[in-house]
Amino acid sequence: MDWMPGASDQNSPDVYAPWIDWQASVDGERHAPQEKLTAENWDEFYPAARRIALADMRRVDPASARMLIEAKAPGEPAEVRLALVELMRFGLHPEDAPFLKSLSADKSGKVRELAGRLLARLGEHGHPRDGGADDPVAELAAFITESKSASSAAARSILRQN
């Protein structure tokens, strides 16, 4: 018991779901229903149980799971939105592209980046790189300076002498 996930941990393995749900039940209001997850009963599911139910839905009925994620993710904190969008990897289909493209305007950079990676798996391009401060390509390019290597200069020097 050196480490146990907290109630807000969205990235722990499914085996910890009962523990996470038990911690989340401290308020005592919710219970884990045995019915199918819907927009109406979303709040009745504990976070880990919700994540497992959505992953199962993505495997069986990816379109309805996507619509549920699309409806509920905007009202969640960034770390939960990231975990919900990450579930899109199960049963990823070209029909998911419009939703993933819409995430290019998300407040969280991690959500935007994940949506871009999922779009790349579909063979689509996310949003065009604008070279802004959050652009990883622009950040990497800022570290590189253009110059001639010392060995090229030495080789030219030797050629001039000969």
URCORCOR-V446357 format. One record per residue. RES is the residue in one small letter. NEAR is the number of other C-alpha atoms within 10 Angstrom. D_LAST is the distance of its C-alpha to the last C-alpha in Angstrom with 2 decimals. Layout:
RES&NEAR&D_LAST / RES&NEAR&D_LAST
//
This chain:
m&3&72.44 / d&3&69.43 / w&5&68.37 / m&11&70.44 / p&15&69.43 / g&14&71.11 / a&18&73.33 / s&15&70.58 / d&17&67.91 / q&20&66.74 / n&14&64.02 / s&14&65.93 / p&11&66.65 / d&14&69.85 / v&9&71.53 / y&15&71.91 / a&22&73.71 / p&13&77.19 / w&16&76.14 / i&23&74.52 / d&22&77.57 / w&16&79.90 / q&15&78.10 / a&19&78.26 / s&15&82.00 / v&10&82.79 / d&7&84.17 / g&8&86.52 / e&8&86.70 / r&14&84.64 / h&14&85.10 / a&15&82.89 / p&12&84.57 / q&7&84.52 / e&9&84.23 / k&12&81.24 / l&20&79.02 / t&18&79.67 / a&11&79.12 / e&7&82.74 / n&11&82.56 / w&14&78.97 / d&14&80.20 / e&16&82.49 / f&21&79.57 / y&22&77.84 / p&21&74.05 / a&26&73.05 / a&19&75.73 / r&21&74.63 / r&21&71.02 / i&15&72.17 / a&17&74.52 / l&26&71.80 / a&21&69.39 / d&16&72.19 / m&21&72.94 / r&20&69.30 / r&16&69.50 / v&13&72.82 / d&13&73.02 / p&22&69.68 / a&17&70.90 / s&14&73.86 / a&22&71.78 / r&23&69.22 / m&15&72.05 / l&18&73.43 / i&19&70.10 / e&18&69.63 / a&11&73.08 / k&15&73.00 / a&17&69.40 / p&14&69.41 / g&10&72.24 / e&11&70.49 / p&10&68.21 / a&17&64.44 / e&15&64.24 / v&20&67.05 / r&21&65.55 / l&22&62.30 / a&17&64.27 / l&23&66.23 / v&21&63.21 / e&16&61.57 / l&21&64.55 / m&23&63.45 / r&17&61.06 / f&15&64.13 / g&17&64.89 / l&19&62.15 / h&15&62.83 / p&13&61.59 / e&12&64.94 / d&19&63.71 / a&21&60.88 / p&11&62.96 / f&16&64.14 / l&23&60.68 / k&19&59.32 / s&14&62.14 / l&23&60.87 / s&19&57.80 / a&11&60.15 / d&16&61.32 / k&11&61.39 / s&15&59.60 / g&16&55.85 / k&14&56.24 / v&24&58.72 / r&21&56.45 / e&18&53.52 / l&19&55.73 / a&27&57.11 / g&21&53.60 / r&17&52.73 / l&23&55.97 / l&23&55.27 / a&13&51.84 / r&14&53.67 / l&15&55.77 / g&11&52.73 / e&14&53.58 / h&14&51.71 / g&21&53.43 / h&15&52.98 / p&7&49.80 / r&11&47.57 / d&10&48.18 / g&12&45.54 / g&10&48.33 / a&9&48.48 / d&11&49.88 / d&13&47.13 / p&13&45.19 / v&13&42.19 / a&14&42.01 / e&13&42.45 / l&9&39.56 / a&11&37.31 / a&9&38.17 / f&8&36.55 / i&8&33.16 / t&7&30.77 / e&7&28.01 / s&6&24.60 / k&8&21.07 / s&8&20.59 / a&9&18.66 / s&9&16.68 / s&10&15.57 / a&11&14.54 / a&11&12.63 / a&10&10.83 / r&12&9.98 / s&11&8.89 / i&10&6.45 / l&9&5.21 / r&8&5.44 / q&6&3.78 / n&6&0.00
//
